[in-house]
Amino acid sequence: MPLDIVILGPPGAGKGTQAAKIEADAGIPHIATGDIVRAEMAAETPFGLRVMEYNLRGELVPDELMIERVRERLLEGDTEDGFVLDGFPRTLAQAQALDAMLDDLDRSIRVVLHFQLPEELAEQRLLGRALASGRADDTPEVIHKRMATMRVPHDLIAYYRALGNLVGIHADRSIEEVYAEVQNVLETAAA
Ligand code: ADP
């Protein structure tokens, strides 16, 4: 069975950092939908042009558009042994669509890693990331606002909790400590 993983958590939780480690160790691709959206807007693909208006307004891309794009991505050959999905699902409708599309492929989400940490700490990390990358537009105020809009919705958490594959990750520790916990969870999930 492929190792299909979903990562949930606020921006700054360390999702990208840990997903890159899983990708390197498990040989399954890190699929970050935010990266896909940004890359396609920059390349002005048909999808990129369609989502640009929502992005410019600071809104989420409509479910149907995002679901279709993720479906295409998951059908690419590199997901054969699994994937780490980061940034999707963001709504209950997306979660249900993801389950339906995986079901069609005779596969299912093995584990949902829910990265948890105090929002102040996530904001501090994002400020550090902004400074490191020279993104001067990421001020404390902008980051604070984004944090509120990007909070993982309760119905999504409740959905996965009810399915029984939700595992909380203590993301308020060092990168190595978090990764040790992630590895433990994945070993149990893969067994
Ligand atoms: P996300 O993908 O959840 O938005 P990132 O992986 O981009 O988060 O991490 C956000 C910032 O926090 C980055 O600068 C990253 O280096 C840093 N970071 C990630 N994990 C940790 C950690 N466990 N401890 C300290 N800093 C971290």
Boltz pocket constraint, residues with backbone or C-beta under 6 A from the ligand:
constraints:
  - pocket:
      binder: B
      contacts: [[A, 9], [A, 10], [A, 11], [A, 12], [A, 13], [A, 14], [A, 15], [A, 16], [A, 17], [A, 18], [A, 125], [A, 126], [A, 128], [A, 129], [A, 171], [A, 172], [A, 173], [A, 174], [A, 175], [A, 176], [A, 178]]
      max_distance: 6.0
